[in-house]
Amino acid sequence: MADNDRKIVLVTRKTRLEDLIAKYMTAAQARFYVEHLGADFSDYQREHDIYQEQQHRTVQTLEQWGRYQVIERSFLPNFCSDPAISWSRWARTGWWPIR
């Protein structure tokens, strides 16, 4: 198989903060909800920031490696891929196709 035939698909997922913002429409409303439960909103923000930074680093590495595609986990059932590709789990962020 030629190097240009290989492609990595990085499957990402929403952070808890992104889920809350989707549910409550704004970061301020999400903050109110979290703090109303007695939790620390900074934990959610820190988790989100770390995840975004690591995702950015991963994409930078993939850019150096070759062809890649980023897809959000909720869209995975609709993702059309080559049936010859086998998928294996790679960390919590996504799946790594192996040929």
NORZI-V132991 format. One record per pair of residues at least 4 apart in sequence whose C-alpha atoms are under 6 Angstrom apart, sorted by the first residue. I is the first residue (numbers start at 1). J is the second residue. Records with the same first field share a line. If there is no record, write none. Layout:
BEGIN
I=J / J
END
This chain:
BEGIN
7=67 / 68
8=68
9=68 / 69 / 70
10=70 / 94
11=70 / 71 / 72 / 73 / 94 / 95
12=72 / 73 / 93 / 94
13=72 / 73
14=18
15=48
17=44
20=24 / 30
21=25 / 26 / 27 / 30
24=29 / 30
31=41
32=36
34=39
35=39
42=46
85=99
86=97 / 98
87=96 / 97
88=95 / 96
89=95
90=94 / 95 / 96
END
